[in-house]
Amino acid sequence: MVIRYLLAFSYFLNANSYQQTENDMENILPDIYWNHTSFNIQVMNFKQLSILLDQAKDHNPFAAHKIQFYLILIATENSYTHFIDFKSYELKKESALFVTKNQVHCFNKELHKSKGFAIVFNHLFVDKHYFLTDNFRLNRLFNYHIESPVIHQEEMGEDSFVGLFLDLHKEYYSDSNFAKSEILASLLRLLLLKAERAKEFQSTPNINTLWLETFSKFKDLLEIDYSKSRNSKMYASKLFVSYKFLNEVVKKLTGSTVKAFINNFVTIEIKRYLISTSLTVNEISYMTGFEDPANMVKFFKKNADTTPLKFRQQL
């Protein structure tokens, strides 16, 4: 039973995860997809995950790659360091890490020295369960622009993730398929709600839910259209809000104006290409919305305090 589920999960690492030739992989940032099971969720421990990572053929999971699904990791024994968008995050015992769709990350080969669990799920689960009710919405979780992706045990209060991860793992590999999908979904919803509660407790009080929802929609639009436009007022218009209101929301949640937030977002995208591909500066310029490479270099230097080539050499 366990082998059958692990073979199914190998699709996440191999079958259709990346449809490029080996030579192409050096030139573009690997975009990794996951073929969901009928449950829309998959669960494994670190030992099972390590074996699959070592067997990956179509991309190197220990090098930077962008994921098109959601990933949660928890360390239950020993620490583990994971890399997301040029930063390293240490998972202490019972710490959980939430990696969101479209983020660039890579696994650490020290994973096998730690113990823990991994959960993978896709947008189908999120689309169905993300907005649970009018009163309980997951607005902070997976929102890496305004929140840390890590939740440590001491930030959980009386709650703990470990029991839920154990229950999810046990249910996933259960021989009985009766109501398995519903049980897995219920357990994962509970885990996400507890995580959101921890985020809510840590965050600045009196943050209006409408602000969070507006910011999330703005971020989603930016991910799609940043290479087409960096115009703040255009995004406000698409959201059917005033520029003044959007600027106020972004400033309250991130401390930056809309313009500064967009510039930082584009700078991160450029960094992702620089560190993860062998594309030239000219090619990256066109891919990130700059018609003139000289303008991209000027933009990057202003926002990153270094040139694209120096940034690439340093990392």
C-alpha positions as CSV (number, residue, x, y, z in Angstrom):
1,M,0.0,0.0,0.0
2,V,2.8,2.4,0.9
3,I,4.7,1.6,-2.3
4,R,1.6,2.3,-4.4
5,Y,1.2,5.7,-2.9
6,L,4.9,6.6,-3.3
7,L,4.8,5.6,-6.9
8,A,1.8,7.8,-7.4
9,F,3.7,10.7,-5.8
10,S,6.6,10.2,-8.2
11,Y,4.6,12.1,-10.8
12,F,5.3,15.1,-8.7
13,L,9.0,14.6,-9.3
14,N,9.2,13.0,-12.7
15,A,6.4,12.2,-15.2
16,N,5.0,15.5,-16.3
17,S,6.7,17.8,-13.8
18,Y,8.9,19.5,-16.4
19,Q,8.5,19.2,-20.2
20,Q,11.9,20.4,-21.4
21,T,15.1,18.8,-22.7
22,E,18.1,18.5,-20.5
23,N,19.9,21.3,-22.3
24,D,16.8,23.6,-22.0
25,M,16.9,23.1,-18.2
26,E,20.1,25.1,-18.0
27,N,18.5,28.1,-19.6
28,I,15.2,28.5,-17.9
29,L,13.9,28.2,-14.4
30,P,12.3,24.7,-13.9
31,D,8.5,25.1,-13.3
32,I,7.4,22.0,-11.4
33,Y,3.9,20.7,-11.5
34,W,2.2,18.0,-9.5
35,N,-0.3,15.5,-10.8
36,H,-2.9,15.3,-8.0
37,T,-4.3,12.0,-6.8
38,S,-8.1,11.6,-6.4
39,F,-7.5,13.0,-2.9
40,N,-5.9,16.3,-4.1
41,I,-3.5,15.8,-1.2
42,Q,-0.4,13.6,-0.7
43,V,1.5,12.9,2.6
44,M,4.9,11.3,3.4
45,N,7.6,11.3,6.0
46,F,11.0,12.7,5.4
47,K,12.5,9.3,4.8
48,Q,10.0,8.6,2.0
49,L,10.5,12.1,0.6
50,S,14.3,11.8,0.6
51,I,14.1,8.6,-1.5
52,L,11.9,10.3,-4.0
53,L,14.1,13.4,-4.2
54,D,17.1,11.3,-4.9
55,Q,15.3,9.5,-7.7
56,A,14.1,12.7,-9.5
57,K,15.0,12.7,-13.2
58,D,13.4,15.7,-14.8
59,H,14.7,18.4,-12.5
60,N,17.2,18.7,-9.6
61,P,15.2,19.2,-6.4
62,F,18.3,20.4,-4.6
63,A,18.7,23.3,-7.1
64,A,16.3,26.2,-7.3
65,H,12.9,25.5,-9.0
66,K,9.5,27.1,-9.0
67,I,6.6,25.0,-7.7
68,Q,3.0,25.1,-9.0
69,F,1.5,23.6,-5.9
70,Y,1.6,24.0,-2.1
71,L,4.0,22.3,0.3
72,I,4.1,22.0,4.1
73,L,7.1,20.6,6.0
74,I,7.3,19.9,9.7
75,A,10.4,18.7,11.6
76,T,9.6,16.3,14.4
77,E,13.2,15.4,15.4
78,N,16.4,17.4,14.8
79,S,16.5,20.6,12.8
80,Y,16.2,21.1,9.0
81,T,17.1,24.1,6.9
82,H,15.1,24.8,3.8
83,F,15.7,27.5,1.1
84,I,13.0,29.8,-0.3
85,D,13.6,32.8,-2.5
86,F,17.3,33.4,-1.5
87,K,16.6,32.9,2.2
88,S,17.2,30.0,4.5
89,Y,14.7,29.0,7.1
90,E,15.6,26.7,10.0
91,L,12.9,24.3,11.2
92,K,13.5,23.4,14.8
93,K,11.7,20.5,16.4
94,E,7.9,20.8,15.7
95,S,8.4,23.9,13.5
96,A,6.3,24.0,10.3
97,L,7.2,25.6,7.0
98,F,4.5,26.7,4.4
99,V,5.8,27.0,0.8
100,T,3.2,28.6,-1.6
101,K,2.5,28.2,-5.3
102,N,4.9,30.2,-7.5
103,Q,7.7,30.4,-5.0
104,V,11.2,29.3,-5.9
105,H,12.7,26.9,-3.4
106,C,15.1,24.0,-3.1
107,F,15.6,21.1,-0.8
108,N,18.6,20.6,1.4
109,K,20.5,17.3,1.1
110,E,20.6,17.2,4.9
111,L,16.9,16.3,4.9
112,H,17.7,12.7,5.5
113,K,19.3,13.6,8.9
114,S,16.1,15.0,10.2
115,K,12.7,13.4,10.8
116,G,9.4,15.0,9.9
117,F,6.5,15.0,7.4
118,A,5.6,16.7,4.1
119,I,2.2,17.5,2.7
120,V,1.6,18.4,-0.9
121,F,-1.7,19.7,-2.3
122,N,-2.7,21.8,-5.3
123,H,-4.9,24.7,-6.2
124,L,-8.0,22.5,-6.5
125,F,-7.9,22.0,-2.7
126,V,-7.2,25.6,-2.1
127,D,-10.0,26.8,-4.5
128,K,-12.4,24.6,-2.7
129,H,-11.4,25.3,0.9
130,Y,-9.4,28.5,1.1
131,F,-12.4,30.7,1.8
132,L,-14.0,28.5,4.4
133,T,-16.7,30.9,5.7
134,D,-17.4,34.6,5.9
135,N,-15.7,34.8,9.3
136,F,-12.7,32.4,8.9
137,R,-10.5,33.0,5.9
138,L,-6.9,32.0,5.3
139,N,-5.6,35.4,4.4
140,R,-2.3,35.3,6.2
141,L,-1.1,31.8,5.6
142,F,1.0,31.3,2.5
143,N,1.1,35.1,2.1
144,Y,4.9,35.3,2.2
145,H,4.9,39.0,1.3
146,I,3.5,40.0,4.7
147,E,4.2,36.9,6.9
148,S,7.1,34.6,7.7
149,P,6.6,31.1,6.1
150,V,7.6,29.4,9.4
151,I,5.6,28.8,12.5
152,H,7.5,27.6,15.5
153,Q,6.0,25.5,18.2
154,E,6.3,28.3,20.8
155,E,4.1,30.4,18.5
156,M,1.3,27.8,18.6
157,G,0.1,28.4,22.1
158,E,-1.6,25.3,23.4
159,D,-1.9,23.9,19.8
160,S,0.5,21.6,18.1
161,F,0.9,20.5,14.5
162,V,2.5,17.1,15.2
163,G,-0.6,15.2,16.1
164,L,-2.3,16.4,12.9
165,F,0.6,15.4,10.7
166,L,0.7,12.0,12.3
167,D,-3.1,11.6,11.7
168,L,-2.7,12.7,8.1
169,H,0.1,10.3,7.4
170,K,-1.7,7.4,9.0
171,E,-4.9,8.1,7.1
172,Y,-3.2,8.6,3.8
173,Y,-1.6,5.1,4.0
174,S,-4.6,3.4,5.5
175,D,-5.8,0.3,3.7
176,S,-9.4,1.6,3.8
177,N,-10.4,4.1,1.1
178,F,-13.8,4.6,2.7
179,A,-14.3,8.4,3.0
180,K,-10.5,8.8,2.8
181,S,-10.7,12.0,0.7
182,E,-13.1,13.6,3.1
183,I,-11.1,12.6,6.1
184,L,-7.8,13.9,4.6
185,A,-9.5,17.2,3.6
186,S,-10.9,17.6,7.1
187,L,-7.6,17.0,8.8
188,L,-5.8,19.4,6.4
189,R,-8.4,22.1,6.9
190,L,-8.0,21.7,10.6
191,L,-4.2,22.0,10.3
192,L,-4.5,25.1,8.1
193,L,-7.0,26.8,10.5
194,K,-4.7,26.2,13.5
195,A,-1.8,27.7,11.4
196,E,-4.0,30.7,10.5
197,R,-4.9,31.2,14.1
198,A,-1.2,31.2,15.1
199,K,-0.6,33.8,12.3
200,E,-3.6,35.9,13.5
201,F,-2.3,35.9,17.1
202,Q,1.3,36.9,16.0
203,S,0.2,39.7,13.6
204,T,-0.6,43.3,14.1
205,P,-4.1,43.6,15.7
206,N,-7.1,45.3,14.2
207,I,-6.1,44.5,10.6
208,N,-9.3,44.8,8.5
209,T,-10.2,41.5,6.7
210,L,-11.1,43.6,3.6
211,W,-7.5,44.9,3.5
212,L,-6.1,41.3,3.5
213,E,-8.5,40.2,0.8
214,T,-7.7,43.3,-1.4
215,F,-4.0,42.7,-0.9
216,S,-4.3,39.0,-1.8
217,K,-6.1,39.9,-5.0
218,F,-3.5,42.6,-5.8
219,K,-0.7,40.1,-5.3
220,D,-2.4,37.5,-7.6
221,L,-2.9,40.1,-10.3
222,L,0.8,41.2,-10.0
223,E,2.0,37.6,-10.4
224,I,0.2,37.4,-13.7
225,D,0.7,40.9,-15.1
226,Y,4.0,42.2,-13.7
227,S,5.9,41.7,-17.0
228,K,3.2,43.7,-18.8
229,S,2.8,46.6,-16.4
230,R,4.3,48.1,-13.3
231,N,1.6,50.9,-13.2
232,S,0.1,51.1,-9.7
233,K,-3.1,52.8,-10.9
234,M,-3.7,50.1,-13.5
235,Y,-3.8,47.5,-10.7
236,A,-6.1,49.6,-8.7
237,S,-8.4,49.9,-11.7
238,K,-8.5,46.2,-12.3
239,L,-9.4,45.6,-8.6
240,F,-12.2,48.3,-8.9
241,V,-10.7,50.3,-6.0
242,S,-9.2,53.7,-5.8
243,Y,-5.4,54.1,-6.1
244,K,-5.5,55.8,-2.7
245,F,-7.3,52.9,-1.0
246,L,-4.9,50.3,-2.6
247,N,-1.9,52.3,-1.6
248,E,-3.2,52.6,2.0
249,V,-3.8,48.8,2.2
250,V,-0.4,47.8,0.9
251,K,1.3,50.4,3.1
252,K,-0.5,49.1,6.2
253,L,0.3,45.5,5.5
254,T,3.8,45.8,4.2
255,G,5.1,49.2,5.1
256,S,5.7,50.0,1.5
257,T,3.8,52.0,-1.1
258,V,2.2,50.2,-4.0
259,K,4.9,51.5,-6.3
260,A,7.7,50.3,-3.9
261,F,6.0,46.9,-3.4
262,I,5.7,46.4,-7.2
263,N,9.4,47.4,-7.7
264,N,10.4,44.9,-4.9
265,F,8.2,42.2,-6.5
266,V,9.8,42.6,-9.9
267,T,13.3,42.8,-8.4
268,I,12.7,39.4,-6.7
269,E,11.6,37.9,-10.1
270,I,14.8,39.2,-11.7
271,K,16.8,37.7,-8.9
272,R,15.1,34.3,-9.4
273,Y,16.1,34.3,-13.0
274,L,19.6,35.4,-12.3
275,I,20.3,32.8,-9.6
276,S,18.4,29.9,-11.2
277,T,19.1,30.1,-14.9
278,S,21.8,30.8,-17.4
279,L,19.7,33.3,-19.3
280,T,21.6,36.5,-20.3
281,V,20.7,39.8,-18.8
282,N,19.2,40.8,-22.1
283,E,16.9,37.8,-22.1
284,I,15.9,38.3,-18.5
285,S,15.1,41.9,-19.3
286,Y,12.6,40.9,-21.9
287,M,11.1,38.2,-19.8
288,T,10.5,40.6,-16.9
289,G,8.9,43.4,-19.0
290,F,11.8,45.7,-19.9
291,E,12.1,46.5,-23.6
292,D,15.5,48.0,-23.1
293,P,18.0,45.9,-21.1
294,A,19.8,49.1,-20.0
295,N,16.6,50.1,-18.2
296,M,16.4,46.8,-16.4
297,V,20.0,47.1,-15.2
298,K,19.3,50.6,-14.0
299,F,16.1,49.5,-12.3
300,F,17.8,46.5,-10.6
301,K,20.8,48.5,-9.4
302,K,18.5,51.0,-7.8
303,N,16.4,48.4,-6.0
304,A,19.0,45.7,-5.2
305,D,22.0,48.0,-4.6
306,T,24.1,45.9,-7.1
307,T,24.2,45.1,-10.8
308,P,22.6,41.9,-12.2
309,L,25.9,40.4,-13.1
310,K,27.5,41.1,-9.7
311,F,24.4,39.6,-8.0
312,R,24.7,36.5,-10.1
313,Q,28.5,36.2,-9.3
314,Q,28.0,36.7,-5.6
315,L,25.4,33.8,-5.4
